[in-house]
Amino acid sequence: MSNIKYIDYDCSDVDNVIFDNKISTITSASYRIDKRSLIVNYPGSVKDLYTNLEPLIKDKHILIFDITNYYGFHNSKLWEWINLQRGVNGNG
């Protein structure tokens, strides 16, 4: 299990400010990728994270993944955030 989790959710009826405030109280760090997805540093299981977020999302669609490995091309700030959370210098 990794501490870095990817969250994708149906944000159509969820206030992102409230959602982000909740995320900031239950995780050690977060990085919003876009309106409906973010990555977080959370030491618990994906089920525990879901349970903490469930009151905000109720009947909405949400997926939470452990990130144990990654590869791709994206915004350099995203890679910097991931490396910082993993304690890695440079390009992972």
C-alpha positions as CSV (number, residue, x, y, z in Angstrom):
1,M,0.0,0.0,0.0
2,S,1.2,3.5,-0.9
3,N,0.5,6.7,1.0
4,I,-0.1,8.5,-2.3
5,K,-3.7,8.1,-3.4
6,Y,-5.5,9.3,-6.6
7,I,-9.1,10.5,-6.2
8,D,-11.5,11.0,-9.1
9,Y,-15.1,12.0,-8.2
10,D,-18.3,13.4,-9.7
11,C,-17.9,17.0,-8.8
12,S,-21.2,18.2,-10.3
13,D,-22.9,18.7,-7.0
14,V,-19.9,18.8,-4.7
15,D,-18.5,22.2,-3.5
16,N,-14.8,21.8,-4.2
17,V,-13.9,24.4,-1.5
18,I,-15.6,22.2,1.1
19,F,-14.2,19.1,-0.4
20,D,-10.6,20.5,-0.4
21,N,-11.1,21.8,3.2
22,K,-12.0,18.2,4.3
23,I,-9.1,16.8,2.3
24,S,-6.7,19.2,4.1
25,T,-7.9,18.0,7.5
26,I,-7.5,14.3,6.9
27,T,-4.4,14.1,4.7
28,S,-0.9,15.4,5.1
29,A,-0.8,17.0,1.6
30,S,-2.8,17.2,-1.5
31,Y,-2.4,18.3,-5.1
32,R,-5.5,19.1,-7.3
33,I,-5.0,18.0,-10.8
34,D,-8.2,19.3,-12.2
35,K,-11.8,20.0,-11.1
36,R,-12.6,16.4,-10.4
37,S,-9.3,14.7,-9.6
38,L,-6.5,15.1,-7.1
39,I,-3.8,13.2,-5.4
40,V,-3.2,13.1,-1.7
41,N,-0.8,11.8,0.9
42,Y,-2.9,9.6,3.1
43,P,-1.4,6.8,5.3
44,G,-4.6,4.8,5.6
45,S,-6.3,2.5,3.2
46,V,-8.4,3.6,0.2
47,K,-11.5,2.3,2.0
48,D,-10.6,4.5,5.1
49,L,-10.2,7.5,2.8
50,Y,-13.5,6.8,1.1
51,T,-15.2,6.5,4.5
52,N,-13.8,9.9,5.6
53,L,-15.1,11.5,2.3
54,E,-18.4,9.7,2.0
55,P,-20.5,12.3,3.9
56,L,-19.5,14.9,1.3
57,I,-20.0,12.8,-1.8
58,K,-23.0,10.7,-0.7
59,D,-24.5,9.1,-3.8
60,K,-21.8,10.5,-6.2
61,H,-19.4,8.5,-8.2
62,I,-15.9,8.3,-6.7
63,L,-12.8,6.2,-7.4
64,I,-9.7,6.1,-5.1
65,F,-6.5,4.3,-6.1
66,D,-3.3,3.6,-4.3
67,I,-0.4,4.9,-6.5
68,T,2.5,2.4,-6.2
69,N,4.0,3.1,-9.6
70,Y,3.6,5.7,-12.2
71,Y,4.9,6.9,-15.6
72,G,3.8,9.5,-18.0
73,F,4.0,13.1,-19.1
74,H,2.2,15.8,-17.1
75,N,2.7,19.2,-15.5
76,S,6.1,19.4,-13.8
77,K,4.5,20.6,-10.6
78,L,2.6,17.3,-10.3
79,W,5.9,15.3,-10.6
80,E,7.5,17.6,-8.1
81,W,4.7,17.1,-5.6
82,I,4.8,13.3,-6.0
83,N,8.6,13.3,-5.6
84,L,8.4,15.5,-2.5
85,Q,5.8,13.1,-0.9
86,R,7.9,10.1,-1.7
87,G,11.1,11.8,-0.5
88,V,12.7,11.5,-3.9
89,N,15.0,14.2,-5.4
90,G,14.9,14.6,-9.2
91,N,12.8,12.6,-11.6
92,G,11.6,9.7,-9.4
